[in-house]
Amino acid sequence: MSALDVTPAQFRRLADRISSLAEQWLAELDARRIAPATTGAATEALFADGLPEEGMKDAALEALKPLMDGARAGNARFLAYVFGSGEPVGVLGDYVASVINQNVTAWRSAPSVVSLERSVVRSLARAVGCEGFTGSFAGGGSAANLMGLAMAREALAPANDEGSPSGVVYASSEVHMSIPKAMALLGLGRKNLRLIPTDTAWRMRPELLERAIAEDVAAGRRPLAVVATAGTVNTGAVDPLPAVSRIARAHGLWMHVDGAYGALAAMALPEQFEGLSLADSLSMDAHKWLYQPADCGVLLFRDAGAARKAFSFSGDYVRTMTADSVEGFAFFDESIELSRRARALKVWLSVRYHGLAAFREAMRRDVENARRLEALVRAAPSLELLAPATLSAVCFRYAGAVPEAERDAFNARLMARINARGRAYLSNATLHGRFVLRACFVNHRTSPEDVDTVAAEVLAAAAELA
C-alpha cells in the first residue's frame, strides 16, 4: 500500500468531516459577514509554516475552519463583480469530477465525460438560441475570448506557421479587459484594438463602427474582427448584435461576442439578445449567470473547422489511432488546453437536478431584483442613478448634500464603509469619468427583502460618513 493511499473507511471519515464543514457553511451563510473580519497579516499568518515534511493525518483538516472563516461569504447580499453564487448541487458535481479525476482531453482519455461535455455544450447552445453551435468548456471568459480571437486571426490572417501579421479588431469603449489582453497575447497588439464610442445606453454605435472600418481600409490597415458585448461588465449593456453582424458580414470580418456576463440569460430573456446566433464565436461563463462554482467558462463556435485550423497541432504521442468520429474526437484539436478537468459535469448534474426552467426563473428574478433596486434609487432623493439597468447591473451613487466635485471621493469611501459593515457587498464602476457604486445580481439566493436591505445599508453607511 502506497504511503499516499487511504482506505475507503478513512476516505469516508475525512469526507464526512468536510461535509459537516460545508453544511455548517451553508447553514450560516446568510448570517455571515460578507467581508470577513480579518487582515492581510492574519491570513498570511495562517499559512506561514508552509507545507510539512511529515503528514499530519486527520489533524490536517483542522486548518479548514480558519480558512473558511477568512473567506468572503457569497450570501444573498453579495452583489459585487459578476460572480455566481455557487449552486450547491454543482458543488457536488465538482466533487465527483475530482474523485473520478478524468483528463477530458480526448474520448480515449475520458470516454463518458467527453461525450457528456459535448452534449452539455450542444444543450447550452440550443438554450441560448445558437442551435448547431459546438465548442468546449474553458477556465472562464478570458480564456474563451482569447480562443475566439485566435480563431478570428487564423481565419482571416493566418499566423500559426509564419508569425502574426497586423490587423485591427473593433470593440466598444465598454469592452472587457480580457480583449486587450488577448490582443497582446496573440501578437496583434493593444494599439490595434479600436474602441468604438457608445450611445446613451452604453451600447456600441454601429454607424461609428462602419466609419472606423472604412477609415482603416482607406489607410491600408487590415480589419480582422468585431467584438460585440452581450452584457458589459459595468452596466450590463448589450450591443446591437444584428446591426453589428451586418457590418461585419459586409466587410468579411469575424464576429465574436463576449457574452461572459450576459449571454446565458438569453435562456430567460431571448428578446434582449436578438442576433446572438449571428456570431462566429461566443464566450459564456456558467460560473456567472448559471450560478455554478468556478471555474466554468464556455466557448461556442459556428464552425468546428475554424477551431481546428486555429488549435490543431499534435505530437505523435496523442494520436487517437481511429477514424471513428466519436472515439477519435479530441478537445485538444479545438482548444488551447491539453489537460482539462471535467468542468461540464457540475453543470450537467446541477441542471439535471433543478431543470432549465428553474434556472430561467432564477435569472428573471435577478432582473426583477435589479429593477427593484433601480426603483429604490430613483425614489431616494439622496441617490442618483447613473445608467439604466439593462440586465441585472445597477449603477448609482450617493449625492445628497455632497458637492459635485467631492462625490467621487465620497462614494469611494462610502463603498468601503458599506462593505466593512458586512451586511452587503458592492463593487464600483467608472462612467463618464465618475466613480459609481455598482450592484450586480447574478445570485440565486437574493430575495426582494435582500434588495431592500442593500438600499438601507447604502443610506445607513452614508449617514455614518456624513
C-alpha positions, 0 to 999 in steps of 0.5 A, spaced: 500 500 500 502 506 497 504 511 503 499 516 499 493 511 499 487 511 504 482 506 505 475 507 503 473 507 511 478 513 512 476 516 505 469 516 508 471 519 515 475 525 512 469 526 507 464 526 512 468 531 516 468 536 510 461 535 509 459 537 516 464 543 514 460 545 508 453 544 511 455 548 517 457 553 511 451 553 508 447 553 514 450 560 516 451 563 510 446 568 510 448 570 517 455 571 515 459 577 514 460 578 507 467 581 508 470 577 513 473 580 519 480 579 518 487 582 515 492 581 510 497 579 516 492 574 519 491 570 513 498 570 511 499 568 518 495 562 517 499 559 512 506 561 514 509 554 516 508 552 509 507 545 507 510 539 512 515 534 511 511 529 515 503 528 514 499 530 519 493 525 518 486 527 520 489 533 524 490 536 517 483 538 516 483 542 522 486 548 518 479 548 514 475 552 519 480 558 519 480 558 512 473 558 511 472 563 516 477 568 512 473 567 506 468 572 503 461 569 504 457 569 497 450 570 501 444 573 498 447 580 499 453 579 495 452 583 489 459 585 487 463 583 480 459 578 476 460 572 480 455 566 481 453 564 487 455 557 487 449 552 486 450 547 491 448 541 487 454 543 482 458 543 488 457 536 488 458 535 481 465 538 482 466 533 487 465 527 483 469 530 477 475 530 482 474 523 485 473 520 478 479 525 476 478 524 468 483 528 463 477 530 458 482 531 453 480 526 448 474 520 448 480 515 449 482 519 455 475 520 458 470 516 454 463 518 458 465 525 460 467 527 453 461 525 450 457 528 456 461 535 455 459 535 448 452 534 449 452 539 455 455 544 450 450 542 444 444 543 450 447 550 452 447 552 445 440 550 443 438 554 450 441 560 448 438 560 441 445 558 437 442 551 435 448 547 431 453 551 435 459 546 438 465 548 442 468 546 449 468 548 456 474 553 458 477 556 465 472 562 464 471 568 459 478 570 458 480 564 456 474 563 451 475 570 448 482 569 447 480 562 443 475 566 439 480 571 437 485 566 435 480 563 431 478 570 428 486 571 426 487 564 423 481 565 419 482 571 416 490 572 417 493 566 418 499 566 423 500 559 426 506 557 421 509 564 419 508 569 425 502 574 426 501 579 421 497 586 423 490 587 423 485 591 427 479 588 431 473 593 433 470 593 440 466 598 444 469 603 449 465 598 454 469 592 452 472 587 457 479 587 459 480 580 457 480 583 449 486 587 450 489 582 453 488 577 448 490 582 443 497 582 446 497 575 447 496 573 440 501 578 437 496 583 434 497 588 439 493 593 444 494 599 439 490 595 434 484 594 438 479 600 436 474 602 441 468 604 438 464 610 442 457 608 445 450 611 445 446 613 451 445 606 453 452 604 453 451 600 447 456 600 441 454 605 435 454 601 429 454 607 424 461 609 428 463 602 427 462 602 419 466 609 419 472 606 423 472 600 418 472 604 412 477 609 415 482 603 416 481 600 409 482 607 406 489 607 410 491 600 408 490 597 415 487 590 415 480 589 419 480 582 422 474 582 427 468 585 431 467 584 438 460 585 440 458 585 448 452 581 450 452 584 457 458 589 459 461 588 465 459 595 468 452 596 466 450 590 463 449 593 456 448 589 450 450 591 443 446 591 437 448 584 435 444 584 428 446 591 426 453 589 428 453 582 424 451 586 418 457 590 418 461 585 419 458 580 414 459 586 409 466 587 410 468 579 411 470 580 418 469 575 424 464 576 429 465 574 436 461 576 442 463 576 449 457 574 452 461 572 459 456 576 463 450 576 459 449 571 454 446 565 458 440 569 460 438 569 453 435 562 456 430 567 460 430 573 456 431 571 448 428 578 446 434 582 449 439 578 445 436 578 438 442 576 433 446 572 438 446 566 433 449 571 428 456 570 431 462 566 429 464 565 436 461 566 443 464 566 450 459 564 456 461 563 463 456 558 467 460 560 473 456 567 472 449 567 470 448 559 471 450 560 478 455 554 478 462 554 482 468 556 478 471 555 474 466 554 468 467 558 462 464 556 455 466 557 448 461 556 442 463 556 435 459 556 428 464 552 425 468 546 428 473 547 422 475 554 424 477 551 431 481 546 428 485 550 423 486 555 429 488 549 435 490 543 431 497 541 432 499 534 435 505 530 437 505 523 435 504 521 442 496 523 442 494 520 436 487 517 437 489 511 432 481 511 429 477 514 424 471 513 428 468 520 429 466 519 436 472 515 439 477 519 435 474 526 437 479 530 441 478 537 445 485 538 444 484 539 436 479 545 438 482 548 444 488 551 447 488 546 453 491 539 453 489 537 460 482 539 462 478 537 468 471 535 467 468 542 468 461 540 464 459 535 469 457 540 475 453 543 470 450 537 467 448 534 474 446 541 477 441 542 471 439 535 471 437 536 478 433 543 478 431 543 470 432 549 465 426 552 467 428 553 474 434 556 472 430 561 467 426 563 473 432 564 477 435 569 472 428 573 471 428 574 478 435 577 478 432 582 473 426 583 477 431 584 483 435 589 479 429 593 477 427 593 484 433 596 486 433 601 480 426 603 483 429 604 490 434 609 487 430 613 483 425 614 489 431 616 494 432 623 493 439 622 496 441 617 490 442 618 483 442 613 478 447 613 473 445 608 467 439 604 466 439 597 468 439 593 462 440 586 465 441 585 472 447 591 473 445 597 477 449 603 477 448 609 482 451 613 487 450 617 493 449 625 492 445 628 497 448 634 500 455 632 497 458 637 492 459 635 485 466 635 485 467 631 492 462 625 490 467 621 487 471 621 493 465 620 497 462 614 494 469 611 494 469 611 501 462 610 502 463 603 498 468 601 503 464 603 509 458 599 506 462 593 505 466 593 512 459 593 515 458 586 512 451 586 511 452 587 503 457 587 498 458 592 492 463 593 487 464 600 483 464 602 476 467 608 472 462 612 467 463 618 464 469 619 468 465 618 475 466 613 480 459 609 481 457 604 486 455 598 482 450 592 484 450 586 480 445 580 481 447 574 478 445 570 485 440 565 486 439 566 493 437 574 493 430 575 495 426 582 494 427 583 502 435 582 500 434 588 495 431 592 500 436 591 505 442 593 500 438 600 499 438 601 507 445 599 508 447 604 502 443 610 506 445 607 513 453 607 511 452 614 508 449 617 514 455 614 518 460 618 513 456 624 513 
